């Protein structure tokens, strides 16, 4: 297994992958060369500055 270098770009990609639920913690950590614990700590800090992108007014309700 090769060591992945941690760069700001790869961390940002991993954070947005987690934020949009396209990646899980192990995948995101491997993407940017961190441990799972480090990725969790970085993602918690990311969440403090990024508000949720969903809300009641944005949900589409389909009639059945």
Buried (B, 14 or more C-beta within 10 A) or exposed (E): EEEEEBEEEBBEBBBBBBBEEEBEBEEBBBBBBBEEEBBBEBBEEBEEEEEEEEEEEEEEEEEE
